[in-house]
Amino acid sequence: MESRMVFPNYDGGSLADIPGTIFSLFDIDSELSELNEDIIDVEKDYQNVILILVDGLGTSQLENFSSGIFEEIRDIGGLESITSVFPSATPATLTSINTGKTPKEHGLLGWEMYYEEIDSKLFTLPFITVDGERAQEAFTEADSRMLFEGEPIYPKLKDNGINCFSIIKREIIDGEYTELTAYGSEKVSYHNTADMALQIRKTLEERKGRKYIYAYTADIDSIAHIRGPKTEDEANQLEMISNALKRNLVENISDDIAEDTLILITADHGQIKHGEKIDLFSFDEVTECIETDIDGELITPSGNAGRSVFLHVKDGRVNDIYRFLNQKLDAKVLKTEEALEEGYFGQGEKAEDFDKRAGDIVIISDKEKLHWGETSELEDIGVHGGLHEEEMRIPLMKAKLSELKK
């Protein structure tokens, strides 16, 4: 099998380098890494910087769509390709884009993670149990601050005279995870794609001072999970986003504001159609090696829709399961400590609880969809979380608003 895996470019070419670049664009020093100059070769010291994160829009998906504002940015030379981080899953990526930390540093690695503090699994971003109960109601020890380590970039930007705004869909704006990642910014709610673009423009026009505006939309990720990437359905959503930004932001913004505003559009990962489904728990060699919780129940794998899977393994059984999985699966199987040493999770200082979260074995699928028993994600057509180039390569679009008004 010819592998199309892409290693994250943590040396100035990944999603995790964008926050440090935001500081640089405002001419503010920070300890965070930045994108290489050949990727973000624009003037600095802007009055306003907008970052729009389109969840799930990989580079190849964008290349499959040529229309509207995305085509205009491409035509003026404002399109570059960077990589996501690993895992290429929303909990890891959104934490990186808001903190400037790699997954190694912040420790939030997936949608479904085991937390030793409560001896239980949680769905991380909604911060609920696998049975759908709010974590704080199910466990008195549950605290949303256990989700990741590190601080968002907004307080430091604010200390340096930059007014920060997070434009988030109303359904998730008051969630525990959003409260953590948006801390230090003013949260602005929106209802739909058109309203998101309008709220960006209103924030530019009505708020005083220098501004950093972060806006997040999950429209592409949602439709690609259900219908698959590179479909007419996905193109329809991209056209809606493009039209909304053109009509409600670009065309109606004043020339003065447009001239002093940089817009960046990126994604957190792409998507890929999954192949064969493989149930890890169909192998006795796996279940007999898996660690158990305080009640003697197996600690089921953690991770991201079968693309990047973490196993907590019994003492003395790591080598056994490592050998078996490498022989049985057409996937990259690593001991977690090996993956750390080779830099899969990023650079910097390891999060204090990283080892507890990541377990002992990491499995990175190339084509197959790994699962354990019956899960709700099995019906998804589009998936992500691994290292396939369709998941890892993401666009970085950049332009002055004034260039798009012409």
RODO-2510 file (C-alpha; in nm, 4 decimals, decimal comma):
residues 406
     n   res          X          Y          Z
     1     m     0,0000     0,0000     0,0000
     2     e     0,1308     0,3427    -0,0926
     3     s     0,0948     0,5647     0,2106
     4     r    -0,0170     0,9237     0,1626
     5     m     0,0502     1,0272     0,5191
     6     v     0,1788     1,3798     0,5794
     7     f     0,3755     1,4708     0,8905
     8     p     0,2716     1,7982     1,0594
     9     n     0,5007     2,0872     0,9701
    10     y     0,5685     2,2169     1,3198
    11     d     0,8656     2,4161     1,1884
    12     g     0,6722     2,7238     1,0841
    13     g     0,4122     2,5666     0,8592
    14     s     0,1286     2,4403     1,0778
    15     l    -0,1970     2,5560     1,2258
    16     a    -0,0260     2,5911     1,5644
    17     d     0,1933     2,8701     1,4215
    18     i    -0,1005     3,0979     1,3376
    19     p    -0,1538     3,2481     1,6874
    20     g     0,2106     3,3548     1,7085
    21     t     0,1697     3,5103     1,3649
    22     i    -0,1313     3,7078     1,4901
    23     f     0,0919     3,8690     1,7531
    24     s     0,3499     3,9465     1,4858
    25     l     0,0900     4,1061     1,2568
    26     f     0,0107     4,3484     1,5387
    27     d     0,3847     4,3993     1,5945
    28     i     0,3665     4,2401     1,9406
    29     d     0,6427     4,0143     2,0702
    30     s     0,5442     3,6702     2,1961
    31     e     0,7073     3,3410     2,2845
    32     l     0,4873     3,1546     2,0358
    33     s     0,6163     3,0104     1,7088
    34     e     0,5150     3,1844     1,3843
    35     l     0,4453     3,0867     1,0267
    36     n     0,7459     3,1149     0,7976
    37     e     0,7751     3,4460     0,6127
    38     d     0,7326     3,2818     0,2715
    39     i     0,3867     3,1672     0,3841
    40     i     0,2681     3,4934     0,5395
    41     d     0,4589     3,7533     0,3357
    42     v     0,2384     4,0518     0,4177
    43     e     0,2990     4,3901     0,5770
    44     k     0,2575     4,4105     0,9525
    45     d     0,1094     4,6435     1,2115
    46     y    -0,2534     4,6297     1,0935
    47     q    -0,5392     4,8081     1,2643
    48     n    -0,7599     4,4989     1,2335
    49     v    -0,6968     4,1291     1,1710
    50     i    -0,9772     3,8821     1,1008
    51     l    -0,9203     3,5068     1,1234
    52     i    -1,2023     3,2895     0,9901
    53     l    -1,1667     2,9187     1,0619
    54     v    -1,3729     2,6979     0,8296
    55     d    -1,3891     2,3637     1,0078
    56     g    -1,3225     2,0667     0,7792
    57     l    -1,2031     2,2512     0,4650
    58     g    -0,8927     2,0698     0,3451
    59     t    -0,6781     2,2096     0,0654
    60     s    -0,7903     1,9482    -0,1861
    61     q    -1,1547     2,0197    -0,1019
    62     l    -1,0984     2,3890    -0,1688
    63     e    -0,9224     2,3078    -0,4962
    64     n    -1,2351     2,1172    -0,5950
    65     f    -1,4309     2,4436    -0,5621
    66     s    -1,3448     2,7511    -0,7696
    67     s    -1,5842     3,0369    -0,7188
    68     g    -1,6523     3,3564    -0,5282
    69     i    -1,4289     3,5078    -0,2663
    70     f    -1,2116     3,1949    -0,2439
    71     e    -1,1301     3,2227    -0,6151
    72     e    -1,0644     3,5954    -0,5817
    73     i    -0,8116     3,5361    -0,3041
    74     r    -0,6453     3,2668    -0,5117
    75     d    -0,6245     3,5013    -0,8119
    76     i    -0,4385     3,7718    -0,6176
    77     g    -0,1868     3,5154    -0,4917
    78     g    -0,3272     3,4910    -0,1437
    79     l    -0,3528     3,1116    -0,1126
    80     e    -0,0917     2,8985     0,0644
    81     s    -0,1033     2,5421     0,1961
    82     i    -0,0019     2,4550     0,5510
    83     t    -0,0634     2,1478     0,7666
    84     s    -0,2911     2,0695     1,0520
    85     v    -0,1574     1,9333     1,3790
    86     f    -0,1806     1,5744     1,4959
    87     p    -0,4372     1,4542     1,5768
    88     s    -0,6165     1,6380     1,2966
    89     a    -0,9349     1,6506     1,5023
    90     t    -1,1349     1,9520     1,6160
    91     p    -1,0599     1,9289     1,9916
    92     a    -0,6853     1,9316     1,9247
    93     t    -0,6928     2,1834     1,6412
    94     l    -0,9249     2,4421     1,7966
    95     t    -0,7220     2,4325     2,1166
    96     s    -0,4064     2,4986     1,9144
    97     i    -0,5612     2,7858     1,7146
    98     n    -0,6744     2,9560     2,0360
    99     t    -0,3624     2,8982     2,2467
   100     g    -0,0715     2,8652     2,0040
   101     k     0,0204     2,5377     2,1731
   102     t     0,0763     2,2069     1,9971
   103     p    -0,1201     1,8992     2,1133
   104     k     0,1898     1,7846     2,3004
   105     e     0,1720     2,1035     2,5050
   106     h    -0,2032     2,1366     2,5639
   107     g    -0,2906     1,7667     2,5903
   108     l    -0,6402     1,7694     2,4343
   109     l    -0,6169     1,4904     2,1776
   110     g    -0,9646     1,3875     2,0739
   111     w    -1,3403     1,3822     2,0981
   112     e    -1,3603     1,0833     2,3281
   113     m    -1,0981     1,0767     2,6017
   114     y    -1,0379     0,8865     2,9246
   115     y    -0,9864     1,0998     3,2356
   116     e    -0,8107     0,9234     3,5188
   117     e    -0,9308     1,1915     3,7629
   118     i    -1,2883     1,0654     3,7303
   119     d    -1,2061     0,7122     3,6059
   120     s    -1,4343     0,7637     3,3079
   121     k    -1,4579     0,8577     2,9407
   122     l    -1,5934     1,1954     2,8275
   123     f    -1,6892     1,3582     2,5012
   124     t    -1,4594     1,6549     2,5361
   125     l    -1,5973     1,9608     2,3566
   126     p    -1,9563     1,9240     2,4765
   127     f    -1,8047     1,8086     2,8095
   128     i    -2,0542     1,5283     2,8588
   129     t    -2,0364     1,1616     2,9511
   130     v    -2,0678     0,8901     2,6875
   131     d    -2,4279     0,8552     2,8088
   132     g    -2,5006     1,2211     2,7325
   133     e    -2,5017     1,3564     3,0895
   134     r    -2,3268     1,6841     3,1742
   135     a    -1,9872     1,5965     3,3195
   136     q    -2,0272     1,8224     3,6248
   137     e    -2,3572     1,6560     3,7126
   138     a    -2,2190     1,3050     3,6735
   139     f    -1,8909     1,3611     3,8603
   140     t    -1,8309     1,6057     4,1427
   141     e    -1,4585     1,6047     4,0535
   142     a    -1,5232     1,7059     3,6921
   143     d    -1,3887     2,0506     3,6067
   144     s    -1,3725     2,1798     3,2494
   145     r    -1,0184     2,3046     3,3180
   146     m    -0,9118     1,9401     3,3037
   147     l    -0,9711     1,9483     2,9266
   148     f    -0,6427     2,1132     2,8303
   149     e    -0,3369     2,2959     2,9623
   150     g    -0,2384     2,6464     2,8587
   151     e    -0,4103     2,9811     2,8180
   152     p    -0,5803     3,1419     2,5180
   153     i    -0,4006     3,4242     2,3404
   154     y    -0,6651     3,6911     2,4053
   155     p    -0,5586     3,8245     2,7481
   156     k    -0,2065     3,8993     2,6233
   157     l    -0,3400     4,0652     2,3083
   158     k    -0,5726     4,2721     2,5252
   159     d    -0,2821     4,3725     2,7512
   160     n    -0,1099     4,5057     2,4393
   161     g    -0,4015     4,7217     2,3312
   162     i    -0,5827     4,4818     2,0988
   163     n    -0,9575     4,4369     2,1480
   164     c    -1,0443     4,0714     2,0899
   165     f    -1,3712     3,9199     1,9689
   166     s    -1,4786     3,5578     1,9226
   167     i    -1,7695     3,5185     1,6818
   168     i    -1,9277     3,1829     1,7598
   169     k    -2,2546     3,0136     1,6657
   170     r    -2,5161     3,0554     1,9357
   171     e    -2,5548     2,6798     1,9985
   172     i    -2,2006     2,6462     2,1340
   173     i    -2,1140     2,9966     2,2528
   174     d    -2,1920     2,9260     2,6196
   175     g    -2,0319     2,5805     2,6387
   176     e    -1,7620     2,5031     2,8929
   177     y    -1,4983     2,4530     2,6236
   178     t    -1,5839     2,7816     2,4524
   179     e    -1,5662     2,9633     2,7853
   180     l    -1,2087     2,8390     2,8250
   181     t    -1,0805     2,8979     2,4724
   182     a    -1,2505     3,2368     2,4275
   183     y    -1,1438     3,3717     2,7665
   184     g    -1,0213     3,7297     2,7360
   185     s    -1,2246     3,8002     2,4235
   186     e    -1,5741     3,9406     2,3874
   187     k    -1,8018     3,6648     2,2620
   188     v    -2,0397     3,7564     1,9799
   189     s    -2,3208     3,5181     1,8920
   190     y    -2,4401     3,4467     1,5392
   191     h    -2,7336     3,2462     1,3996
   192     n    -2,6279     3,1334     1,0511
   193     t    -2,3581     3,1855     0,7902
   194     a    -2,4946     3,5158     0,6630
   195     d    -2,5226     3,6443     1,0177
   196     m    -2,1628     3,5410     1,0933
   197     a    -2,0369     3,7620     0,8095
   198     l    -2,2610     4,0457     0,9210
   199     q    -2,1414     4,0248     1,2818
   200     i    -1,7799     4,0420     1,1631
   201     r    -1,8584     4,3628     0,9730
   202     k    -2,0552     4,5156     1,2592
   203     t    -1,7700     4,4401     1,4987
   204     l    -1,5248     4,6139     1,2647
   205     e    -1,7512     4,9169     1,2259
   206     e    -1,8944     4,9612     1,5741
   207     r    -1,6078     4,8730     1,8076
   208     k    -1,3261     5,1173     1,8645
   209     g    -0,9521     5,0605     1,8649
   210     r    -0,7391     4,7896     1,7103
   211     k    -0,9201     4,4595     1,6792
   212     y    -0,8544     4,0875     1,6424
   213     i    -1,1665     3,9015     1,5313
   214     y    -1,1814     3,5226     1,5373
   215     a    -1,4820     3,3627     1,3672
   216     y    -1,5612     2,9919     1,3524
   217     t    -1,7985     2,7997     1,1261
   218     a    -1,8614     2,4248     1,1222
   219     d    -2,0804     2,4204     0,8076
   220     i    -1,8305     2,2355     0,5861
   221     d    -1,7312     1,9819     0,8506
   222     s    -2,0949     1,9018     0,9278
   223     i    -2,2014     1,8413     0,5680
   224     a    -1,8840     1,6493     0,4772
   225     h    -1,9353     1,4087     0,7670
   226     i    -2,2852     1,3310     0,6448
   227     r    -2,2487     1,3450     0,2652
   228     g    -1,8737     1,3150     0,2208
   229     p    -1,6050     1,5625     0,1063
   230     k    -1,5832     1,6962    -0,2508
   231     t    -1,9553     1,6614    -0,3137
   232     e    -2,2144     1,8943    -0,4602
   233     d    -2,3510     1,9288    -0,1067
   234     e    -2,0158     2,0563     0,0201
   235     a    -1,9783     2,2932    -0,2764
   236     n    -2,3206     2,4365    -0,1987
   237     q    -2,2133     2,5169     0,1570
   238     l    -1,8880     2,6726     0,0353
   239     e    -2,0827     2,8936    -0,2044
   240     m    -2,3070     3,0051     0,0822
   241     i    -2,0036     3,1013     0,2921
   242     s    -1,8423     3,2800    -0,0025
   243     n    -2,1570     3,4742    -0,0883
   244     a    -2,2170     3,5705     0,2746
   245     l    -1,8642     3,7045     0,3184
   246     k    -1,8772     3,8943    -0,0115
   247     r    -2,2193     4,0493     0,0449
   248     n    -2,2295     4,1087     0,4201
   249     l    -1,8633     4,1845     0,4879
   250     v    -1,6608     4,2891     0,1847
   251     e    -1,9056     4,4883    -0,0294
   252     n    -2,0523     4,6942     0,2531
   253     i    -1,7443     4,7753     0,4602
   254     s    -1,6090     5,1291     0,4324
   255     d    -1,3001     5,1884     0,2196
   256     d    -1,1025     5,3225     0,5163
   257     i    -1,1632     5,0153     0,7313
   258     a    -1,1047     4,7806     0,4376
   259     e    -0,7652     4,9363     0,3671
   260     d    -0,6419     4,8702     0,7212
   261     t    -0,7878     4,5215     0,7707
   262     l    -0,6229     4,1883     0,6920
   263     i    -0,8455     3,8838     0,6499
   264     l    -0,7096     3,5333     0,6984
   265     i    -0,9169     3,2246     0,6170
   266     t    -0,7987     2,8793     0,7150
   267     a    -0,9232     2,5401     0,8295
   268     d    -0,8388     2,3053     1,1112
   269     h    -0,8281     1,9867     0,9010
   270     g    -0,9687     1,8282     0,5871
   271     q    -1,1794     1,5171     0,5482
   272     i    -1,1437     1,1799     0,3796
   273     k    -1,3931     0,9085     0,2914
   274     h    -1,3268     0,6067     0,5092
   275     g    -1,2739     0,2553     0,3823
   276     e    -1,3224    -0,0731     0,5611
   277     k    -1,4484    -0,0691     0,9214
   278     i    -1,2376    -0,2666     1,1656
   279     d    -1,3601    -0,3418     1,5181
   280     l    -1,0561    -0,3515     1,7450
   281     f    -1,2557    -0,5351     2,0101
   282     s    -1,3181    -0,8254     1,7723
   283     f    -0,9617    -0,9362     1,8521
   284     d    -0,9085    -1,1235     2,1800
   285     e    -0,5418    -1,0250     2,1575
   286     v    -0,6536    -0,6639     2,2016
   287     t    -0,9182    -0,6963     2,4727
   288     e    -0,6991    -0,9127     2,6940
   289     c    -0,4301    -0,6411     2,6954
   290     i    -0,6544    -0,3405     2,7614
   291     e    -0,6457    -0,1732     3,1028
   292     t    -0,9573    -0,1826     3,3197
   293     d    -1,1207     0,0857     3,5323
   294     i    -1,1926     0,0697     3,9045
   295     d    -1,5021    -0,1436     3,8372
   296     g    -1,3086    -0,3943     3,6306
   297     e    -1,4550    -0,2738     3,2992
   298     l    -1,2328    -0,2303     2,9937
   299     i    -1,1184     0,1247     2,9293
   300     t    -1,2370     0,1516     2,5723
   301     p    -1,0095     0,3243     2,3202
   302     s    -0,9971     0,7022     2,3042
   303     g    -0,9602     0,9144     1,9973
   304     n    -1,1218     1,0466     1,6855
   305     a    -1,3774     0,8551     1,4808
   306     g    -1,1381     0,5694     1,4198
   307     r    -0,8619     0,7730     1,2538
   308     s    -0,6341     0,8248     1,5541
   309     v    -0,6909     0,5826     1,8382
   310     f    -0,5295     0,5735     2,1829
   311     l    -0,5117     0,2574     2,3935
   312     h    -0,4573     0,2313     2,7680
   313     v    -0,2723    -0,0972     2,8147
   314     k    -0,2127    -0,3203     3,1174
   315     d     0,1324    -0,3162     3,2731
   316     g     0,3612    -0,5608     3,0972
   317     r     0,1380    -0,6017     2,7904
   318     v     0,2451    -0,3050     2,5769
   319     n     0,4932    -0,5039     2,3686
   320     d     0,2379    -0,7824     2,3145
   321     i    -0,0344    -0,5580     2,1760
   322     y     0,2180    -0,3512     1,9822
   323     r     0,3459    -0,6592     1,7965
   324     f    -0,0033    -0,7952     1,7317
   325     l    -0,1455    -0,4711     1,5933
   326     n     0,1538    -0,4110     1,3684
   327     q     0,1018    -0,7536     1,2163
   328     k    -0,2778    -0,7322     1,1950
   329     l    -0,3555    -0,3769     1,0850
   330     d    -0,2693    -0,1879     0,7704
   331     a    -0,2027     0,1212     0,9816
   332     k     0,0766     0,3016     1,1616
   333     v     0,1010     0,1614     1,5150
   334     l     0,3334     0,3366     1,7578
   335     k     0,4101     0,3260     2,1249
   336     t     0,2977     0,6626     2,2534
   337     e     0,6401     0,7440     2,3941
   338     e     0,7864     0,6685     2,0497
   339     a     0,5344     0,8988     1,8788
   340     l     0,6229     1,1727     2,1264
   341     e     0,9951     1,1369     2,0647
   342     e     0,9455     1,1477     1,6877
   343     g     0,7470     1,4706     1,7165
   344     y     0,4024     1,3596     1,6011
   345     f     0,2279     1,5641     1,8705
   346     g     0,4384     1,8751     1,8286
   347     q     0,7160     2,0620     1,9985
   348     g     0,7610     2,2338     2,3317
   349     e     0,7123     2,1097     2,6852
   350     k     0,4854     1,8109     2,7328
   351     a     0,1587     1,8779     2,9140
   352     e     0,1635     1,7511     3,2704
   353     d    -0,1232     1,5075     3,2090
   354     f    -0,0323     1,4132     2,8523
   355     d     0,0651     1,0544     2,9361
   356     k    -0,2610     0,9968     3,1226
   357     r    -0,4602     1,1188     2,8242
   358     a    -0,2675     0,9491     2,5444
   359     g    -0,2223     0,6075     2,7022
   360     d     0,0376     0,3630     2,5774
   361     i    -0,0364     0,2896     2,2112
   362     v    -0,1424     0,5189     1,9277
   363     i    -0,2902     0,3788     1,6058
   364     i    -0,3026     0,6067     1,3013
   365     s    -0,5275     0,4752     1,0258
   366     d    -0,4424     0,5386     0,6617
   367     k    -0,7658     0,4189     0,4964
   368     e    -0,9632     0,1992     0,7341
   369     k    -1,1996     0,3219     1,0032
   370     l    -1,1078     0,1750     1,3406
   371     h    -1,3775     0,1401     1,6040
   372     w    -1,4712    -0,0542     1,9119
   373     g    -1,8186    -0,2010     1,9231
   374     e    -2,1075     0,0072     1,7918
   375     t    -2,0561     0,3843     1,7822
   376     s    -2,2712     0,6646     1,6450
   377     e    -1,9881     0,7834     1,4173
   378     l    -1,9842     0,4641     1,2126
   379     e    -2,2374     0,5989     0,9646
   380     d    -2,0318     0,9102     0,8841
   381     i    -1,9039     0,9143     0,5263
   382     g    -1,6383     1,1794     0,5844
   383     v    -1,3870     1,1344     0,8679
   384     h    -1,0673     1,2938     0,9959
   385     g    -0,8172     1,2787     1,2786
   386     g    -0,5301     1,0966     1,1097
   387     l    -0,2304     1,1890     0,8957
   388     h    -0,3612     1,1290     0,5438
   389     e    -0,2845     1,4231     0,3178
   390     e    -0,6577     1,4826     0,2646
   391     e    -0,6871     1,5438     0,6398
   392     m    -0,3558     1,7181     0,6995
   393     r    -0,3174     1,9734     0,4186
   394     i    -0,5188     2,2866     0,4892
   395     p    -0,5400     2,6240     0,3133
   396     l    -0,4246     2,9583     0,4441
   397     m    -0,5879     3,2422     0,2494
   398     k    -0,4825     3,6012     0,3056
   399     a    -0,5869     3,9370     0,1629
   400     k    -0,6499     4,2968     0,2509
   401     l    -1,0214     4,3610     0,2583
   402     s    -0,9560     4,6490     0,0198
   403     e    -0,8150     4,4043    -0,2380
   404     l    -1,1439     4,2132    -0,2304
   405     k    -1,3559     4,5282    -0,2587
   406     k    -1,2088     4,6208    -0,5973
***
